[in-house]
Amino acid sequence: MDARDGGVSNRTVFRDVAQVGDGTWRGRPWRAVSAASGCQRSSESPGRAVVKIRPEAEQRLRAGFQRRVDEQRGRYAADLAHAGQLAARFECGEVVGVFSRQADIGWRNVVPGLLPLAAVPFLTVGAAAGIPGMLPAFGVFLFLFIAWYGVTLWRAMRRRAWCYAFTGGFILLADRSADAAPVRWDQVSAVGPVWTQVYDPASEEYKPSLTAYRLRTADGQAHEISRSFKNVQDPYLEMGQLFRGLFPATIGTTMPTFPAIDQIIAAYASKPGPGA
């Protein structure tokens, strides 16, 4: 899929997958089915009225959306700049997306918080033996342990995993300070879905859900990219998709859109490299 140069942020050129004119993705045009303030009706197809937004209302919408986009880019300016630095360092082309998600909480995050429990047997024996001050010390220890463990879990939940997508490859980072080598798109020999049993509250049963993509390279390594990665430049995410669907001829044509991780995989990893 060809792309045209997008906008420039923090001296980093971000190239979008879809062809647009202002550096951001545009929503797919839909026929309007609802009227909004600042809109007018026209009949572009026989027997169907289409709501069209007035120029002044469109300008206000675009300006408001652009402010949100600029605020979002400012919030993640350091991460966008870091992606640009890695793209230049590894000669991976231009940045097409910076994605982030909550890092997985594993035993390495949980076990260190439980280490103070090693003192419980000694405190218990001391309290049972009637050593002066041991019982109050045991109570203080429990209070401090709960606070310590809560802070440990809170720090683990704040950890973020990152995926930097370039025109020439991608990098998966456990955190932004981690060091990793990029995987070139032309090294990808196969792309497969990862299905997980996810609980569905509506049916009250577990159903298979597409949760990630597994990319295999010519050297036999597998790289799993979760669908929970979100584009940090998109301030609207799922809510933006909802409103673009509800108001396709107004919000759908004025709200900037950014590529999701699914679109990146489809655009760059769908064609196996020479090693396939």
C-alpha positions as CSV (number, residue, x, y, z in Angstrom):
1,M,0.0,0.0,0.0
2,D,1.5,3.3,-1.0
3,A,1.6,6.3,1.3
4,R,2.1,10.0,1.0
5,D,4.1,12.1,3.5
6,G,2.2,13.2,6.6
7,G,2.8,15.9,9.1
8,V,6.1,16.7,10.9
9,S,6.2,16.6,14.7
10,N,9.3,17.0,16.8
11,R,11.5,16.9,13.7
12,T,10.2,13.5,13.0
13,V,8.4,12.7,9.7
14,F,5.4,10.5,10.3
15,R,4.1,8.7,7.2
16,D,0.6,7.5,7.2
17,V,-0.5,4.3,5.4
18,A,-3.5,5.8,3.8
19,Q,-3.3,8.7,1.3
20,V,-4.4,11.9,2.8
21,G,-3.7,15.6,2.4
22,D,-3.1,16.9,6.0
23,G,-0.9,14.3,7.5
24,T,-3.7,12.3,9.2
25,W,-6.0,9.5,8.1
26,R,-9.4,10.3,6.9
27,G,-12.5,8.3,7.8
28,R,-14.1,6.3,5.0
29,P,-16.9,8.4,3.5
30,W,-20.4,7.3,4.5
31,R,-23.8,8.5,3.6
32,A,-25.2,10.7,6.3
33,V,-28.4,9.6,8.1
34,S,-28.7,12.3,10.8
35,A,-28.8,16.1,10.9
36,A,-26.7,18.2,13.2
37,S,-26.3,21.9,14.0
38,G,-24.6,23.7,11.1
39,C,-25.6,21.1,8.5
40,Q,-27.7,21.3,5.5
41,R,-29.5,18.7,3.4
42,S,-28.8,17.9,-0.3
43,S,-30.0,15.1,-2.6
44,E,-26.9,13.6,-4.1
45,S,-28.6,10.3,-4.9
46,P,-32.2,9.8,-6.0
47,G,-34.7,9.2,-3.2
48,R,-32.1,9.8,-0.4
49,A,-31.3,12.9,1.5
50,V,-27.7,13.5,2.5
51,V,-26.7,15.8,5.3
52,K,-23.8,18.1,4.4
53,I,-21.9,20.2,6.8
54,R,-21.7,23.9,6.2
55,P,-18.2,25.4,5.6
56,E,-18.2,27.5,8.8
57,A,-19.3,24.6,10.9
58,E,-16.7,22.4,9.2
59,Q,-13.9,24.9,10.0
60,R,-14.9,25.0,13.7
61,L,-15.0,21.2,13.9
62,R,-11.6,20.8,12.2
63,A,-10.1,23.4,14.5
64,G,-11.5,21.7,17.6
65,F,-10.3,18.3,16.5
66,Q,-6.9,19.7,15.6
67,R,-6.4,21.2,19.1
68,R,-7.1,17.8,20.6
69,V,-4.6,16.2,18.3
70,D,-1.9,18.8,19.0
71,E,-2.5,18.3,22.8
72,Q,-2.1,14.5,22.4
73,R,1.1,14.9,20.4
74,G,2.5,17.2,23.0
75,R,1.6,14.7,25.8
76,Y,3.6,12.0,24.0
77,A,6.3,14.3,22.4
78,A,9.1,12.4,24.1
79,D,7.9,9.0,22.9
80,L,7.4,10.3,19.3
81,A,10.8,11.8,19.4
82,H,12.3,8.5,20.7
83,A,10.7,6.6,17.8
84,G,12.1,9.1,15.3
85,Q,15.6,8.6,16.8
86,L,15.4,4.8,16.6
87,A,14.1,5.1,13.0
88,A,17.2,7.2,12.1
89,R,19.6,5.1,14.1
90,F,18.5,1.8,12.5
91,E,17.7,3.3,9.1
92,C,14.1,2.0,9.3
93,G,12.6,4.7,7.1
94,E,9.8,6.9,8.5
95,V,7.6,6.5,11.5
96,V,4.1,5.3,10.6
97,G,2.8,4.7,14.2
98,V,3.7,4.8,17.8
99,F,1.6,2.3,19.9
100,S,1.4,1.7,23.6
101,R,-0.5,-0.6,26.0
102,Q,-0.4,-1.6,29.6
103,A,2.5,-4.0,30.1
104,D,1.7,-7.6,31.2
105,I,1.9,-8.2,35.0
106,G,4.0,-11.3,35.5
107,W,5.7,-13.1,38.4
108,R,8.7,-10.7,38.1
109,N,6.4,-7.9,39.1
110,V,4.5,-9.8,41.9
111,V,7.2,-11.9,43.6
112,P,9.4,-8.9,44.8
113,G,6.5,-7.4,46.6
114,L,6.0,-10.7,48.5
115,L,9.6,-10.9,49.8
116,P,8.9,-9.1,53.1
117,L,6.6,-12.0,54.0
118,A,9.8,-14.0,54.9
119,A,9.8,-12.1,58.2
120,V,6.3,-13.3,59.2
121,P,7.5,-16.6,60.8
122,F,10.0,-14.8,63.0
123,L,7.5,-12.2,64.1
124,T,4.9,-14.9,64.8
125,V,7.3,-16.9,66.9
126,G,8.4,-13.8,68.8
127,A,4.8,-12.8,69.5
128,A,3.9,-16.3,70.7
129,A,7.0,-16.4,73.0
130,G,5.8,-13.2,74.6
131,I,8.8,-11.1,73.6
132,P,8.0,-7.5,74.7
133,G,7.0,-5.2,71.8
134,M,6.8,-8.1,69.3
135,L,3.0,-8.0,69.0
136,P,2.8,-4.3,68.2
137,A,5.7,-4.8,65.8
138,F,3.8,-7.5,64.0
139,G,0.8,-5.2,63.5
140,V,3.1,-2.4,62.2
141,F,4.7,-4.9,59.8
142,L,1.3,-6.0,58.4
143,F,0.4,-2.4,57.8
144,L,3.7,-1.6,56.1
145,F,3.5,-4.8,54.0
146,I,0.1,-3.9,52.7
147,A,1.2,-0.4,51.7
148,W,4.4,-1.8,50.1
149,Y,2.6,-4.5,48.1
150,G,0.0,-1.9,47.0
151,V,2.8,0.4,45.7
152,T,4.5,-2.5,44.0
153,L,1.3,-3.5,42.1
154,W,0.6,0.2,41.3
155,R,4.0,0.6,39.7
156,A,3.5,-2.6,37.8
157,M,0.2,-1.5,36.4
158,R,1.7,1.8,35.3
159,R,4.3,0.1,33.2
160,R,3.8,0.5,29.4
161,A,4.8,-1.7,26.5
162,W,5.6,0.0,23.2
163,C,5.5,-0.9,19.5
164,Y,7.2,1.5,17.1
165,A,6.1,0.9,13.5
166,F,8.3,2.2,10.6
167,T,8.0,1.9,6.9
168,G,11.0,-0.5,7.1
169,G,10.1,-2.5,10.1
170,F,9.0,-2.4,13.7
171,I,10.4,-2.5,17.3
172,L,8.7,-4.1,20.4
173,L,9.8,-2.6,23.7
174,A,9.0,-3.9,27.2
175,D,9.4,-0.3,28.3
176,R,10.8,2.9,26.6
177,S,14.2,2.6,28.3
178,A,14.7,-1.0,27.0
179,D,17.0,-1.6,24.1
180,A,15.9,-3.8,21.2
181,A,16.8,-4.3,17.5
182,P,14.2,-3.7,14.8
183,V,12.5,-6.5,12.8
184,R,12.4,-5.7,9.1
185,W,9.1,-6.1,7.3
186,D,10.9,-7.9,4.5
187,Q,12.1,-10.5,7.0
188,V,8.6,-11.5,7.9
189,S,7.8,-14.8,6.3
190,A,4.3,-15.5,7.8
191,V,1.6,-13.7,9.7
192,G,-0.9,-15.6,11.7
193,P,-3.7,-14.7,14.1
194,V,-3.6,-15.4,17.9
195,W,-7.0,-16.5,19.3
196,T,-7.8,-16.3,23.0
197,Q,-10.8,-17.5,24.9
198,V,-12.4,-14.3,26.2
199,Y,-15.5,-14.1,28.5
200,D,-18.5,-12.6,26.8
201,P,-20.9,-11.0,29.4
202,A,-23.8,-11.0,27.0
203,S,-23.8,-14.8,26.4
204,E,-22.1,-15.5,29.8
205,E,-19.6,-17.9,28.2
206,Y,-16.1,-17.8,26.8
207,K,-15.7,-17.2,23.1
208,P,-12.6,-17.1,20.9
209,S,-11.4,-13.6,20.2
210,L,-8.6,-12.3,18.0
211,T,-6.2,-10.8,20.5
212,A,-2.8,-10.6,18.6
213,Y,-0.8,-11.3,15.5
214,R,2.1,-13.7,15.4
215,L,4.8,-12.7,12.9
216,R,7.4,-15.3,12.0
217,T,10.7,-14.2,10.4
218,A,12.9,-16.2,8.1
219,D,15.2,-17.1,11.0
220,G,12.4,-19.0,12.7
221,Q,11.7,-16.4,15.4
222,A,8.1,-15.5,16.3
223,H,7.1,-11.9,17.3
224,E,3.7,-11.4,18.9
225,I,2.0,-8.1,18.5
226,S,-1.0,-7.5,20.6
227,R,-4.2,-5.9,19.3
228,S,-4.4,-4.0,22.5
229,F,-1.7,-1.6,21.3
230,K,-3.2,1.9,20.8
231,N,-1.9,4.7,18.6
232,V,-0.7,7.4,21.0
233,Q,-1.4,10.1,18.5
234,D,-5.1,9.3,18.4
235,P,-6.9,11.2,21.2
236,Y,-10.3,9.6,20.4
237,L,-9.6,5.9,19.8
238,E,-12.8,3.8,20.1
239,M,-15.0,6.8,20.9
240,G,-13.8,8.4,17.7
241,Q,-14.9,5.3,15.7
242,L,-18.3,5.4,17.3
243,F,-18.9,9.1,16.6
244,R,-17.6,8.7,13.0
245,G,-20.1,5.9,12.5
246,L,-23.0,7.8,14.0
247,F,-22.3,11.1,12.1
248,P,-20.4,10.0,9.0
249,A,-21.0,13.1,6.9
250,T,-20.1,15.6,9.7
251,I,-17.7,14.1,12.2
252,G,-16.7,11.3,9.9
253,T,-15.3,13.7,7.3
254,T,-13.6,16.2,9.7
255,M,-12.2,14.1,12.6
256,P,-8.6,13.1,12.0
257,T,-7.9,9.4,12.1
258,F,-4.8,7.5,12.7
259,P,-3.8,3.9,11.7
260,A,-4.6,1.1,14.2
261,I,-2.2,-1.8,14.8
262,D,-4.4,-4.0,12.6
263,Q,-4.0,-1.6,9.7
264,I,-0.2,-1.5,10.1
265,I,0.0,-5.3,10.1
266,A,-2.2,-5.5,7.0
267,A,-0.3,-2.7,5.1
268,Y,3.3,-3.8,5.9
269,A,3.4,-7.4,7.1
270,S,0.8,-9.0,4.8
271,K,3.3,-9.6,2.0
272,P,5.9,-12.3,3.0
273,G,9.5,-11.4,2.5
274,P,12.0,-13.1,0.2
275,G,12.6,-15.8,2.8
276,A,9.0,-17.1,2.8
